[in-house]
Amino acid sequence: MDAGRVEARLEELFELARDPGGGATRPAYSPEEAQAMRLVAEWMEEAGLSPRLDGFGNLWGLPPGAGRFVTGGSHVDTVPNGGRHDGALGTVLALEAAEGLDGPFGVLVCAAEEAPRFGAGTLGSRRLAGKLSDEDLAQLRDAAGVSALEARAGFLELLAGIPRLEDADPLSRVAAHVEVHIEQRRDLRERGAPVGVATAVAGPARYRLVFAGTTGHSGETRMPERRDALCAAAETILLVERLARGAASTVATVGTVGVEPGSLTAIPGRVELGLDVRSTDPEEREELVAAVARGSGEIAARRGVRFSARKLSAAAPVLMDGRLVELVERVARSEGIPALRCESHAGHDAQHLAERVPAALLFAASANGVSHAPEEAVDRRDLEQVLALLAALMPELARRYGGGER
């Protein structure tokens, strides 16, 4: 198996839709994602796999035969101005492993994994796993007002040259699945391991926090008379940071700030914050959210502004299959590859597929801790070891969970 070819293919995908910021931009269900899917489909044919597209936009590389098979893969869409490795790494590694192995091994590339376009991610895998409906997709809209359902229809049209998958339930043939993803923090490298094995994926909860004060002239309103909504919101942002730093398994981010009237000469009268809280411990997450709400109310009362909070969405943490984690560790030991257990606080396709099939989530050590940016990187030696582990793991998954002719 050729790590050099993996790197060359990552570069080829990266060059498909270069962004002025130096990265690549292939939004969910976009022409750019479709272009990447077509390129991967060509590589599938070169590898002896049959490319097929399901009705949800996911691309399959099917091995010969009609039996069950083991898949590897990730996604090929990106965040705006993204890097070379997020999603693409797992896809290209799976293709390299499937081509080099003799047996029931295929590739699954899930569509529309990244969230920025529609405000929700993992659309293809969730639809495939039965966790999302077309009605749900119709409610998700991008900044131009296009629904995810409409975008998917256009996406499928762009990929009309790829034969459709006939199986009503494609996952029924999948014996097991493994996704490799670039690490999205600086941890594995510092601990001396090229590979991480996810034991859990955090559940995110999102809230809208609103502070309503009084707008006034920035020059004529005396300081003691002010009811400044932005000052209250600013205190809350620091409160969120302080509470999250004291948590064991929870991270929290105020990622959006909307200020009205948004004028240099006016005191902010209304501020809206977007709060994202993620944890592998649902009880700790709820305690932190309650503390934020309680503290924000106290801040608002002290400053003479009104405060309200609304939950936008919440998902439970996902525990990955402990038996699969142990299997990955055994295979890694047998190959002499250091592998450490870890948790993921970002969402991935594997967590949704795991509700239907045995699924493992692996992380390739980041060289610099950068994620969702052009600078993200994986060292060649680490890439080689992750590829070796994947190539050794997929046959073990076939032996353990079945694969081959019916």
C-alpha positions, 0 to 999 in steps of 0.5 A: 500500500502506498502512502505516497499515493494517499498524499497525492490524492489528498492534494488532488482533492484539495486542488478541486475547489481552492478558496481565496483564503488558501484552503478548499471550500466544498460545501455540503450538497454543493457542485464542489462536493459533487466534483470530489465525489466524481473523482473518488468514484473514478478512483474506486473503479481503478481499485476494482470497486463498483461506484454506486450512489444511494438516494441520500447522496452517499457514495459507495465503492462495492466489492465484487459479489453479493454478500456482506462486506466491511467498509471504511470511509469518511466524507469529502465536503469541507468547511469554508476554507478547510484543509486537506485532511478533514474527511478526505483523509479517511476516504482516501485511506479506506480506498487505499486499504480496500484496493490492497486487500483481497476480500469483501472490503468496500468504501462508504463516502458519506455526503454533507457531513459538515454543518456550516451550510445548513446549520446541521451536519452528518446529513447523509449518514443520519439519513442513511441510518434512519435518524433524519427524514426528508421532512427534516431536510426540507426545514434546513435552509442555507443563507440563500434560502435553499433547503437541504432537500432541494440541494440534495436533489441538485446534487444527485442530478450532478452525479447522474453519471454514477449508477444508483444503488438498488438496495432499499437498505444499503446498510443491511449488507455492511458487516462493520464500518471504520472511519479514520479522521484527522485528530482535531486537537493537539493530544495524541502527538504529545502522548506519543501515539500516531492513532487514537481510538474513540470511546465516546462522541460528545453530545452537543446542546445549543442555546440562544441567549437573549439580553434586552436592555435600552438603546440610547445615544452613546454620548448623551446617556450618562453611565449610571443610567445605561442598560447596556445589553452588550455589557451583560452579554460580555459578562456571560461570555466570560462566565461560560469560559470560567465554568467550562474551564472547571468542568471535567468532560464538557467544553462550551463556546459562545460562537455567535454574537448579534448586536442591535442596533449595531451602531457606533453611536448607539448603546446596544439595546439587544444582544443575542448569543449562540451557545454550544455546549458539548460533553460526554457526560450529560449530567455535567453538561446540564449542570453547566447549562443551568449554571450559565442560565442562573449566572446570566439571570443574575448579571442581567438583573444587576445591570437592569436588562432582561434575559431569556434562554431558548434550547435550539437542539440537544443530542445525547453522547454516543458511546462507541462499542467497547468490544470494537475498541478492544479489537482495535487495540489488539490489532494495533498491538499486534502491528506494533502501532501505539494506539490510545483511547480518546474521546471526540467532542466533534460529531462524525458519521461513524457515531450515527452508523454505529446505531445500525452496524458495528463501527469504529472511529479512529483518529490520525495524530495531528501534526500541529493541532490545527483543524478546519483550516488550511494548515491542518497536517498529518506527518508521513510516518503517522499516516503510514502507521494509520494506513497499516492499522486500517489494512490489518483491522478490516480483515479482522472486522470481516472475521469477527462480524462476517463478510463475503458471499451469503 
